[in-house]
Amino acid sequence: MSSSLQTYMESPSQILEFLDRRFDAIDMPCFGNMNIDYISSRLLAFRDDSRWLILFNSITWCPAGEGMTTILQCVGNCVKGRQGFDSDRYLILGQIKYDEVPNDYFVTVRGKPIPLSELKIISRPDLFSEHEPNIAIALLENYREELLANREEYGKFIPDGLNEVLCLNEWHHPDWGCPPSQTESFPLIAEVLFTGNPDLYKPPTNPNTDWRFWFPK
């Protein structure tokens, strides 16, 4: 809905109906995606009196694409451009490259070389056919913040005048058997978007945003 026509805040039920449609259309992250490994994500919610937007800020491994990629996905009634992922909503903030000559991996975070010796890398051949996701997971311990998009990088996708009302690192995320409206978290997120009161949000009893919940696929 065009923000120029929107003069009131949608109800929580309308927000949830919108999110269910967007999830069905794969405009929200599906952490069980067979083509993208979601390593770690953050949810940011923004609103004003009539507009709302949720931005998913995710560190991913895309084996058929750019490798380690930070993907931004936006849903809401005031998204600039497409709902979900768009062609300009990804960043290369870290790189994991295999070099055949020394038979080793070259890792950087925002251009800074990261010695493999400082990472606690665990091999998981039962989960990943490649070693790179194991390195990406190991980077989370000390470099998660640097691998997530910062305000300057994601801010251009947030319309002027919206205020941040939630920042979550854990929540109950939907899957194909449980749409957003049936999760623990999104009905509460909808209430916060409707009222602007972040105190209405309570952490879920069973958050599932950690990568371990989505493997093996």
C-alpha positions as CSV (number, residue, x, y, z in Angstrom):
1,M,0.0,0.0,0.0
2,S,1.3,3.4,-0.9
3,S,2.4,5.4,2.1
4,S,0.8,8.5,0.5
5,L,-2.6,6.8,0.8
6,Q,-2.0,5.2,4.2
7,T,-3.3,7.5,6.9
8,Y,-3.8,5.0,9.8
9,M,-1.8,2.2,11.3
10,E,-3.0,-1.3,10.2
11,S,-4.3,-3.5,13.0
12,P,-2.1,-6.3,14.3
13,S,-4.3,-8.8,12.5
14,Q,-3.8,-7.0,9.2
15,I,-0.1,-6.8,9.8
16,L,0.0,-10.6,10.4
17,E,-2.1,-11.3,7.3
18,F,0.3,-9.2,5.3
19,L,3.3,-11.2,6.8
20,D,1.7,-14.5,6.1
21,R,1.2,-13.6,2.4
22,R,4.8,-12.3,2.2
23,F,6.1,-15.5,3.7
24,D,4.1,-17.6,1.3
25,A,5.6,-15.5,-1.5
26,I,9.1,-16.1,-0.1
27,D,9.5,-12.4,0.5
28,M,10.6,-13.1,4.1
29,P,13.6,-15.3,4.9
30,C,13.1,-19.0,4.9
31,F,15.9,-20.3,7.1
32,G,15.4,-23.8,5.6
33,N,16.1,-22.5,2.1
34,M,17.9,-25.2,0.1
35,N,20.0,-22.7,-1.9
36,I,21.1,-20.3,0.9
37,D,22.5,-21.2,4.3
38,Y,21.4,-18.6,6.9
39,I,24.2,-18.5,9.4
40,S,23.0,-15.7,11.7
41,S,20.2,-13.1,11.5
42,R,18.9,-9.9,13.2
43,L,15.4,-8.5,13.0
44,L,14.8,-4.8,13.1
45,A,11.3,-3.3,13.2
46,F,10.4,0.3,12.3
47,R,7.2,2.4,12.4
48,D,5.5,5.7,12.5
49,D,1.8,6.6,12.9
50,S,0.8,4.8,9.7
51,R,3.8,3.0,8.2
52,W,5.7,-0.1,9.3
53,L,8.7,-2.1,8.1
54,I,10.6,-5.2,9.2
55,L,14.2,-5.6,8.0
56,F,16.0,-8.9,8.3
57,N,19.7,-8.5,8.4
58,S,21.3,-11.9,7.7
59,I,24.8,-13.4,7.3
60,T,24.5,-16.2,4.7
61,W,26.5,-18.6,2.7
62,C,25.4,-18.9,-0.9
63,P,27.3,-21.8,-2.4
64,A,26.0,-21.1,-6.0
65,G,26.4,-17.4,-5.7
66,E,28.7,-14.9,-4.1
67,G,29.7,-17.2,-1.2
68,M,29.5,-15.3,2.1
69,T,26.9,-12.6,1.7
70,T,25.0,-10.2,4.0
71,I,21.4,-10.2,2.7
72,L,18.8,-7.6,3.6
73,Q,15.2,-8.5,3.2
74,C,12.4,-5.8,3.8
75,V,8.7,-6.4,4.4
76,G,6.1,-3.8,5.2
77,N,3.6,-1.3,3.9
78,C,6.2,1.3,2.9
79,V,9.0,-0.8,1.4
80,K,10.9,1.1,-1.3
81,G,11.1,-1.3,-4.3
82,R,10.3,-5.0,-4.0
83,Q,9.2,-6.8,-0.9
84,G,11.8,-9.1,0.5
85,F,15.1,-9.4,-1.4
86,D,16.0,-6.9,-4.2
87,S,19.1,-6.7,-6.3
88,D,20.7,-3.9,-4.3
89,R,20.0,-5.5,-0.9
90,Y,23.1,-7.6,-0.4
91,L,26.6,-6.8,0.7
92,I,30.0,-8.6,0.6
93,L,31.3,-7.8,4.0
94,G,33.3,-11.0,4.5
95,Q,35.0,-13.4,2.1
96,I,36.1,-17.0,2.4
97,K,38.2,-18.1,-0.6
98,Y,40.0,-21.4,-1.2
99,D,43.5,-21.1,-2.6
100,E,44.8,-24.2,-4.3
101,V,48.5,-23.2,-4.1
102,P,48.9,-23.3,-0.4
103,N,45.9,-25.6,-0.1
104,D,44.3,-23.3,2.4
105,Y,41.5,-20.8,2.9
106,F,41.9,-17.0,2.8
107,V,39.4,-15.2,5.0
108,T,38.7,-11.5,5.3
109,V,36.1,-9.4,7.2
110,R,35.6,-5.9,5.8
111,G,38.9,-6.2,4.1
112,K,40.9,-7.3,7.2
113,P,42.6,-10.7,6.9
114,I,41.5,-13.1,9.5
115,P,44.0,-15.9,10.4
116,L,42.4,-19.3,10.5
117,S,44.5,-20.1,13.5
118,E,42.4,-17.6,15.6
119,L,39.1,-19.3,14.7
120,K,37.5,-22.2,16.4
121,I,36.5,-24.1,13.3
122,I,34.5,-27.3,13.7
123,S,34.2,-29.7,10.8
124,R,30.6,-30.9,10.1
125,P,30.7,-33.3,7.1
126,D,27.3,-34.6,8.1
127,L,25.8,-31.1,7.6
128,F,27.8,-29.3,5.0
129,S,29.4,-30.7,1.8
130,E,31.8,-27.6,1.8
131,H,34.1,-26.4,4.5
132,E,33.3,-22.7,4.1
133,P,30.1,-22.7,6.2
134,N,32.1,-24.1,9.1
135,I,34.5,-21.1,8.7
136,A,31.5,-18.7,8.5
137,I,30.0,-20.1,11.7
138,A,33.4,-19.8,13.5
139,L,33.6,-16.1,12.5
140,L,30.4,-15.4,14.5
141,E,32.2,-15.6,17.8
142,N,34.2,-12.5,17.3
143,Y,33.0,-10.9,14.0
144,R,29.2,-11.2,13.9
145,E,28.7,-7.4,14.3
146,E,31.1,-6.6,11.5
147,L,29.5,-9.2,9.2
148,L,26.0,-7.8,9.8
149,A,25.1,-4.6,7.8
150,N,25.5,-1.5,10.0
151,R,23.0,1.4,10.2
152,E,24.8,3.4,7.4
153,E,24.4,0.3,5.1
154,Y,20.8,-0.7,5.8
155,G,19.5,2.8,6.6
156,K,19.0,3.7,2.9
157,F,16.2,1.0,2.8
158,I,14.3,2.6,5.8
159,P,12.0,5.4,4.7
160,D,12.6,8.8,6.4
161,G,10.5,9.4,9.5
162,L,10.4,5.8,10.7
163,N,11.6,5.0,14.2
164,E,13.2,1.7,15.3
165,V,11.1,0.0,17.9
166,L,12.6,-3.5,18.1
167,C,16.0,-5.1,17.5
168,L,16.0,-8.9,18.0
169,N,18.8,-11.4,17.7
170,E,16.6,-14.3,18.7
171,W,12.9,-14.9,17.9
172,H,10.5,-17.6,16.8
173,H,10.8,-17.7,13.0
174,P,8.2,-19.2,10.7
175,D,8.6,-22.3,8.6
176,W,6.4,-23.9,6.0
177,G,4.3,-25.6,8.7
178,C,4.0,-22.5,10.9
179,P,3.4,-19.1,9.2
180,P,4.3,-15.9,10.9
181,S,0.8,-15.5,12.5
182,Q,1.2,-18.8,14.2
183,T,4.6,-18.2,15.7
184,E,5.3,-17.0,19.3
185,S,7.1,-13.9,18.1
186,F,5.3,-12.3,15.2
187,P,1.9,-11.6,16.9
188,L,3.9,-9.7,19.5
189,I,5.9,-7.9,16.9
190,A,2.7,-6.9,15.2
191,E,1.4,-5.5,18.5
192,V,4.6,-3.4,18.9
193,L,4.3,-2.2,15.3
194,F,0.7,-1.2,16.0
195,T,1.2,0.5,19.3
196,G,4.9,1.6,19.2
197,N,5.4,0.1,22.6
198,P,8.4,-2.3,22.6
199,D,7.5,-3.5,26.1
200,L,4.7,-5.6,24.6
201,Y,7.3,-7.9,23.1
202,K,8.4,-10.9,25.2
203,P,11.2,-13.3,24.3
204,P,9.8,-16.6,23.0
205,T,10.2,-19.8,25.1
206,N,11.7,-21.6,22.1
207,P,13.6,-19.2,19.8
208,N,14.8,-20.9,16.6
209,T,16.9,-18.4,14.8
210,D,20.2,-20.2,15.5
211,W,21.6,-21.9,12.4
212,R,21.6,-25.3,14.2
213,F,17.7,-25.5,14.1
214,W,17.8,-25.5,10.2
215,F,20.3,-28.2,9.5
216,P,20.5,-30.8,8.1
217,K,18.2,-29.7,5.3
